[in-house]
């Protein structure tokens, strides 16, 4: 029995040693692939790329800024920072200095978005972003504001953000119920909010023997209602029994509302 216990203990000890060895080897393997990020600040793009290649890193020069302290064409910032530990093949993002601000920021407020874009780009600047807002009394597509403002100095980046006037949204309504009202009253209500009567369908019902359909032009308010098929019994005084869109549905101005009448 004692021999068996000793054998089990030896096995456990060997297993622990094997696990520690494997973890140690893994740690060395992982850290062996790590490198320290060089200091690219103040270097030219070519110099920075050579330093990155030497330690197996990738570079991207994706930002440009004006600077009074860093000469034009030199790296002014980097991410990750110098000395940071990263794996080989890691991508380092650099920003390049454009030197002193020599470009005047144009005034594009009041211009159309297209004209403003052309004005900005021909000066070697870029559009940072375009936001839109609908305001009363503005003309759609006109530039309402810009950032930085015209003739600004000490600008950080060669980019201009624009605020452009958007088309005013169509008024929206909650569709009321016209059921039980006359076709003429519904037409007047719809016209007052910029909507109109669409298709008018007469509800099928047995016609009395010898009955004559009412003439479609028998009411002066019929001008608000589309022409009704000859021979139908629908008139401006017809009573609405259903409608599309249905009551409670959200609608916008300018749509047509279809009715079934009796």
GIKA-V685490 format. One record per residue. N is the residue number from 1. RES is the residue in three letters. BURIAL is # if it has 24 or more other C-alpha atoms within 12 Angstrom, else .. D_FIRST is the distance of its C-alpha to the first C-alpha in Angstrom with 2 decimals. Layout:
n=(N;N)
res=(RES;RES)
burial=(BURIAL;BURIAL)
d_first=(D_FIRST;D_FIRST)
//
This chain:
n=(1;2;3;4;5;6;7;8;9;10;11;12;13;14;15;16;17;18;19;20;21;22;23;24;25;26;27;28;29;30;31;32;33;34;35;36;37;38;39;40;41;42;43;44;45;46;47;48;49;50;51;52;53;54;55;56;57;58;59;60;61;62;63;64;65;66;67;68;69;70;71;72;73;74;75;76;77;78;79;80;81;82;83;84;85;86;87;88;89;90;91;92;93;94;95;96;97;98;99;100;101;102;103;104;105;106;107;108;109;110;111;112;113;114;115;116;117;118;119;120;121;122;123;124;125;126;127;128;129;130;131;132;133;134;135;136;137;138;139;140;141;142;143;144;145;146;147;148;149;150;151;152;153;154;155;156;157;158;159;160;161;162;163;164;165;166;167;168;169;170;171;172;173;174;175;176;177;178;179;180;181;182;183;184;185;186;187;188;189;190;191;192;193;194;195;196;197;198;199;200;201;202;203;204;205;206;207;208;209;210;211;212;213;214;215;216;217;218;219;220;221;222;223;224;225;226;227;228;229;230;231;232;233;234;235;236;237;238;239;240;241;242;243;244;245;246;247;248;249;250;251;252;253;254;255;256;257;258;259;260;261;262)
res=(UNK;UNK;UNK;UNK;UNK;UNK;UNK;UNK;UNK;UNK;UNK;UNK;UNK;UNK;UNK;UNK;UNK;UNK;UNK;UNK;UNK;UNK;UNK;UNK;UNK;UNK;UNK;UNK;UNK;UNK;UNK;UNK;UNK;UNK;UNK;UNK;UNK;UNK;UNK;UNK;UNK;UNK;UNK;UNK;UNK;UNK;UNK;UNK;UNK;UNK;UNK;UNK;UNK;UNK;UNK;UNK;UNK;UNK;UNK;UNK;UNK;UNK;UNK;UNK;UNK;UNK;UNK;UNK;UNK;UNK;UNK;UNK;UNK;UNK;UNK;UNK;UNK;UNK;UNK;UNK;UNK;UNK;UNK;UNK;UNK;UNK;UNK;UNK;UNK;UNK;UNK;UNK;UNK;UNK;UNK;UNK;UNK;UNK;UNK;UNK;UNK;UNK;UNK;UNK;UNK;UNK;UNK;UNK;UNK;UNK;UNK;UNK;UNK;UNK;UNK;UNK;UNK;UNK;UNK;UNK;UNK;UNK;UNK;UNK;UNK;UNK;UNK;UNK;UNK;UNK;UNK;UNK;UNK;UNK;UNK;UNK;UNK;UNK;UNK;UNK;UNK;UNK;UNK;UNK;UNK;UNK;UNK;UNK;UNK;UNK;UNK;UNK;UNK;UNK;UNK;UNK;UNK;UNK;UNK;UNK;UNK;UNK;UNK;UNK;UNK;UNK;UNK;UNK;UNK;UNK;UNK;UNK;UNK;UNK;UNK;UNK;UNK;UNK;UNK;UNK;UNK;UNK;UNK;UNK;UNK;UNK;UNK;UNK;UNK;UNK;UNK;UNK;UNK;UNK;UNK;UNK;UNK;UNK;UNK;UNK;UNK;UNK;UNK;UNK;UNK;UNK;UNK;UNK;UNK;UNK;UNK;UNK;UNK;UNK;UNK;UNK;UNK;UNK;UNK;UNK;UNK;UNK;UNK;UNK;UNK;UNK;UNK;UNK;UNK;UNK;UNK;UNK;UNK;UNK;UNK;UNK;UNK;UNK;UNK;UNK;UNK;UNK;UNK;UNK;UNK;UNK;UNK;UNK;UNK;UNK;UNK;UNK;UNK;UNK;UNK;UNK;UNK;UNK;UNK;UNK;UNK;UNK)
burial=(.;.;.;.;.;.;.;.;.;.;.;.;.;.;.;.;.;.;.;.;.;.;.;.;.;.;.;.;.;.;.;.;.;.;.;#;#;#;#;#;#;#;#;#;#;.;.;#;#;.;.;#;.;.;#;.;#;#;#;#;#;.;#;#;#;#;#;.;.;#;.;#;#;#;#;#;#;#;#;#;.;.;.;.;.;#;.;.;.;#;#;#;#;#;#;#;#;#;#;.;#;.;#;#;#;#;#;#;#;.;#;#;#;.;.;#;#;.;.;#;.;.;.;.;#;#;#;.;.;#;.;#;.;.;.;.;.;.;.;.;#;#;#;#;#;#;#;#;.;.;.;.;.;.;#;#;#;#;#;#;#;#;#;#;#;#;.;.;.;.;.;.;.;.;#;.;#;#;#;.;#;#;#;#;#;#;#;.;.;#;.;.;#;.;#;#;#;#;#;#;#;#;.;.;.;.;.;.;.;.;.;.;.;.;.;#;#;.;.;.;.;#;.;#;#;#;.;#;.;.;.;#;#;#;#;#;#;#;#;#;#;#;#;#;#;.;.;.;.;.;#;.;.;.;#;#;#;#;#;#;#;#)
d_first=(0.00;3.82;5.37;5.12;6.41;8.76;9.88;10.79;12.57;14.42;15.50;16.84;18.63;20.21;21.33;22.96;24.66;25.97;27.36;29.05;30.55;31.87;33.42;34.99;36.42;37.79;39.38;41.07;42.22;43.77;45.45;46.53;48.78;50.37;53.76;56.03;59.18;62.22;65.20;67.81;70.27;73.74;73.07;75.10;73.42;73.36;71.76;69.16;68.30;67.84;65.50;63.49;63.28;61.98;58.82;58.52;59.86;62.34;65.52;67.79;71.10;71.70;73.64;76.91;78.42;81.51;80.90;83.21;80.63;78.91;81.25;81.82;79.40;76.54;73.14;73.38;69.98;66.61;63.48;60.68;62.00;61.89;58.52;56.48;53.30;53.46;52.10;54.18;56.66;57.14;60.68;62.67;65.75;68.82;72.16;75.33;78.23;81.68;83.32;86.06;87.19;90.29;90.56;92.60;91.05;93.60;94.80;93.88;94.30;96.78;96.13;94.54;90.88;91.86;94.55;92.23;89.53;92.09;93.43;89.97;88.81;91.98;91.35;87.94;86.09;83.59;83.18;80.04;80.10;82.58;82.37;84.74;86.26;88.95;91.58;94.99;97.93;96.00;96.55;93.56;92.14;93.82;91.79;91.74;89.80;88.01;85.45;86.20;89.81;92.79;93.45;90.23;89.16;85.79;84.20;80.52;80.29;82.92;82.34;84.41;83.27;85.79;86.43;88.45;90.39;89.07;91.01;91.32;89.15;91.07;91.46;89.05;89.79;88.19;90.13;92.21;93.06;96.48;96.11;99.23;101.35;104.19;103.74;106.41;104.65;101.32;103.08;104.63;101.33;99.53;102.33;102.13;98.52;98.97;97.78;99.77;100.05;98.46;98.75;100.46;99.71;101.59;99.49;100.33;102.38;105.05;108.42;111.30;113.97;116.70;114.77;115.63;112.96;113.78;115.03;112.49;115.03;116.09;114.48;115.26;111.58;110.59;110.69;107.20;105.84;105.40;107.89;107.04;107.41;110.93;111.07;108.04;108.43;106.74;108.93;108.37;108.52;105.76;102.84;99.38;96.70;93.78;93.06;90.83;89.08;88.10;88.63;85.98;85.08;85.27;88.07;90.05;93.77;95.64;93.90;95.71;95.04;95.53;96.94;97.40;100.56;102.54)
//
